[in-house]
Amino acid sequence: MAEAAFGDDRQFKLTVGEVTGAVGDSITVLPVVVAVAALTDLDLAVLLLGFAVFQVVWGVRYGLPMSVEPMKALAALAIAGALSGDELLTAGLLAGFVLLVLGKTGSLERLTNHVGEPVVRGIQVAVALLLAETAVGLVLSNPTLAGLALGVAIVIAGVGYRKTSALVILALGFAFAGFRAGLPTASIPAVSFVLPRASALGSGVLSATAGQLAMTVGNAAVATSLLLSDLLDAEVSPDELATSMGVMNLLAVPFGAMPMCHGSGGVAGKYTFGARTATANIVLGLFYALAALFAVHLVAAFPLSVLGVVLLLVAYELGRAGLRTDDRSLAVGIGILGLLTNVGIAFIIGVLGWRLRRKV
């Protein structure tokens, strides 16, 4: 494809790499979003529209292939049934408020000194274990179909496309759903402004938000800032990223959108698949918008056993990331504690354990 530049050459270029790069940020987004829509009362069309809007917004704002991802700790708890849809939105608003305050006051760098890298990794392991636990239950609903899907995933990974295996299985699941439900028809998403009930703000929401913020500070702010500098020579501070995440959630969540964040994985995915400018965000935003208009009815027909396989693959990738630390024993311990109790308790005990180890 011929290269066409518009605006600042650094910010927007239409190339094959920008189109394929758009796929990179969707690999972990779509499986999680479909699972949340299938297993909660949240509307898939509205969830997709949230991602569509803010892919474009942050692409234009930063002029970079910026990632927009689900807040995975909160999403995993909703998928596992530990948070209701209303509680998920409440946690998203609370996280957004905290991130906005941290970013605007320049407090993020100081906060990271009190949350060790193994603690953030441990929360990732906990989320992976929660996803895996839910996935096993879904897989058992139809082991034969799940086995076929898992076989396809193994073949894809075997030929060198491990990171795209979840997306391919998701596509196969939608194809199966289309066979059962018929051809897609256009439908306008019903978007309305509704604030979560005050009764949803309980201990479960507070602990879930604490666990999510641990991941967000480490991955969506600090790690993303470093990766943008390393890959694209772009200087975006962690506090600026925290501010944009805070604004995004305070604006989007009241309309029923999923709690969202940036993330180093999405940036790396876009870059690996060829994205170098914000055009990848525009392309992906249009894709999400079209999916919101035409593909929502397929969710009801999506085979849950195949969804279980997708979640297993997502859990595997997240678990691998969680084990990339010099203190694996602490990360694994935090992960198991998060599975047995909740991520908030695991986070607090993990921070205390990490600080005790530093003093020894």
N, C-alpha and C positions, 0 to 999 in steps of 0.2 A: 504493500500500500504506500502511495506517495505521502511524504510528510507534509502536513499543512499546519502552519503556525498561526495563532491568532492571539492578540494581546502580547504580553511579555513572553518571549521565547522560552524562558525558564519555567513559566507557570503553565502554559497550555500548548501541547503539541499533539496532533492527531496521528498516531502511528499504530501499527499492529501491536506493539508492545504495550501501549496504553489500554487497548481493548483487552488483551489477554491478562494484563496486570490487574484489571478490575476483578477478574476471577479470584485473584489471590486473597483479597480481603473478604470474599464471600464463603471461603472454605469452612471457617468455623462459625460464621454468622448464621447461615441458612439452617444448618442442622439444629442449632440451639433455638432459633426463632420458631421453626416448625414444631419442635418438641414442646415449647412453652404454649404455643397456640393449641396443640392437640391435647395437652394434659391440664390446661387451666381454662378459665372462662374468658381469657383475653382474645381479642379479635386479630387474626393474622393480618388482615388487610391494613389495619391501623398500625400494627407493629412494623410492617414492611414500609409503610409510608413514612414512619419516623426515621428509619434508616435512609430512605430515599432523599428526604429533605436535608438531613445533616451530612450525608455524603457530599452533596452539592455545596452546602453552606461552608463546610470546613475546607473543601477543595478550593473554593473561591477565596476564602479568608486567608489561608496560608499559602496558596499557590503551590501546594505540594501534594503528593499522593498520600494524604493523611488517612489514617484508619478510623473507622467508626464501628465499634463492636458491642455486643451485649455485655452488661456487667455479669460475668459468668458465675460468680459465687451466688448472687441473688437468683439468677436464672436456674442454676442447679437446684437450689432449695425449693423453688417453685415447681420444677419438674419432679422433684422427689416428694412433693406434697407437704413440705415443711412450711411453706408460705402460700397463702391464698393469693389470687390475683390482686385483691385489694391491698394485701400486705406487701406484695412485690412493688406496687406503685408507691406505697407509703415509704418503703425503704429507699426507692429511687429518688424520691423528693428529698428525703433526709440526707442521703449521700450527696445529692446535688448541692444542697445548702452548705454542707460542711466543706465540700471541695471549693465552692465559690469563696467562702471565708478564708480558707487556707491559701488559695491562689491570690486573692486581693491583698492579703496581709503579708505575703511573701514568707509564709510559715512552713512551706512544704520541705524545704531543704533542712530546716532544723528538726522537723518531725522525723525525717528518714534516719537521723542519727539514733533514734530511740527504737526503731523497728528494723531488726537485722534481716539481711537477705535470706537466711535460712527460715525465718518466720514467714516471709512472703511465699517462699517455695513450699513451706508446709501447708499453707492455706490452699495453694494450688493442688497439692496432693489430696487434701481433704475434699475439695470440690470434685476432683477426679473420682475419688472413691464413692461419693454420693451419686454421681452420674452413673457409675458402673453398677451400683446397687439397683438403681431404678431400671437400668438397661437390661439387667438379667431377668427381672420380672416381666418386661415387655417381650424379650426374646422367647421366654417360655410359653407365651400365648400361642405361638405357632413355630415350634422348633425347626420344622422342615423348611419353611420359607426363610427363616432367619439363617439357617445353615447354608442355603443357596446364596443369600446375600453376603454372608461372611466369606464364602468361597470366592465370590467375585472380588471382594476386597483384598483377599490374600493374593489373588492373581495380579491385581493392579499394583499392589505393593511389591510383588516379586519382580515386576518389569520396570521398577524404578519410579513409580508415581504414588508413593505412600501418602503424601500430603493431600492428594486429590481423591483418595479412595472414598472418604466420607461424602464428598460432593457427588461422585459417580453413583454411589448407593442411594443417595437421596434422589437423584434423577431417575433411577430405576424404580424407586418407590412411587414417585409421582407418575411414572409411566403406567405402573400397575393400577394406581388410583384412577388414572384417566380411563383405563380400560373398563374399570368398574363403574365410574361415574359419568362417563361420556365426555365429549369435547368441551373445552372451557368456554364460558360465556362471560361477557363483561358485566361487572357489577360495581357500583359506586360505593366505596367504603363509608360507613356511617360514623363520622367523627364528631364527638361532642366533648365539651369541657366539663369535667367532673373531678372535683377534689376528693381524695380518699377520705373515708370516715375517720374521725379522731379515735374511735375505738380500735382501729387497726394498729395504732402505735403501742405495741406491747413489747415485752422482753424479747420475744422471738424476732421482731423487726429490728430492735436495737442491736442484738447480738449478730444478726445477719449483716446489718450495715457495717458493724465493726470489722467483720471478716472481709467484706467486700472492699472497704477502704484500705485494708492492709494490702490487698492485691492491686488496687487502683494506684496507690501511692508508688508501689514498687514497679509495676509493669506499665500502667497506662500513662504515668507521668515521668518518672525518672528514667526508666529503660527506653521509653519512646523518644524522649528528648535526646538521649545518647545515640540512639539508632539513627535518628534524622540527621544528626551531625556526622556520624560515621559514613552513612550511605549517600547522603544528598548534600552534605556540607551546608546544612541549614541550621541556624541557631534559633531554637524554640525552647524557652526555659520550662522546667517542670511546673513552675507556678503559673505560667501562661496556659499550659495545657490543663492544669487543674481548674483554672478560671473558665476555660471554654467548656469543660465537662460539666461544671456546675451550672453554667448558663443553659447548656443543652438539656439537661435533665429538668431544670425548673421550668423551662418552656414546653418541653415535649411530653413529660410524664402526665400532666393533668389532662392531656388529650387521649390518654390510653396507650401511649407509646412505651416501649420497653426501656427500662433504665439502660443508658448507653455510656460508653467511655471510648477513649482512644486505646491503643494497645500496640506494643512492639511487634506482636505476631502479625497483625494486619499490615503494618508498614513493611515488615520483612516479606510477607506474602505478595503484596503489590510489587515490590521491588524485584523479587525473584522471578515473577511472571512477566516482567518487562516494563512496569510503570516507572516513569521518571518525572511526570508532571501531574497537575491537578485534573487533566483530562480523564484519567482513570476514575476519579471520583464522579465526574459528570456522567460517564458511561454507566457506572455501577448504580448511580442514583436513578437513571432512566430505567435500568433493568428492574430495580426494586419496585419502581412505580408501576411498570407494566405487570409485574407479578401480582401486585396488590389489586390491580383491576381485573386480571383474568384467571389467576390460579388459586384463589382462596377456596373455592368449592372443593378442590381436590384434597384439602386437609382432612375433611370428614371421612374420606375414603382411603386415606393413607394407611397402609398396613402397619400396625403397631409393632409387630415383630421385627420388621425392617427398620423401623424407627429405633428399636432397641439396639440393632447392630450399628446404626449411625452413632448413637450415643456412646456405645462401647469404643468406637474409633475416636470420637472426640475426647472421651475420658483417657484413652491411651496417650493421645498427644499431650493433653494437659498434665497427665502424670509424668510423662517423660520430661516435660519442662520443669516440673516440681522437683525432680531428682537432680537437676543440674546445679548442685551446690556442694561446697566443701564439707558441709555438716549434714550428711544425708540422714544420720540417725535422728537428729532433732527434727528435720523436715518430715520424716516418716512418722515419728512419734506424734507430731502436731496433726498430721493427716489422719492417723488412726483415732486420735482423741476427737477430732472434728467429726468423724463418722459416728463415733459412739455417743457423743454429747451434742455439740453444735459448734459452728465455726467461730462464734464469738468467744466461747469459753476457751476453745483451742488457741485462738489468737492471744488472749490475755495471758494464759499459762505459757504459751510459746515465747512471748516477749520477756516474761519473767525468767524463763529458763535460759534464754539467749543471753540476757544480761548477767545472770549468775555465772554462766560459762565464761564470759569475758573477764570476770573478776578472779576466776580460779587461776 
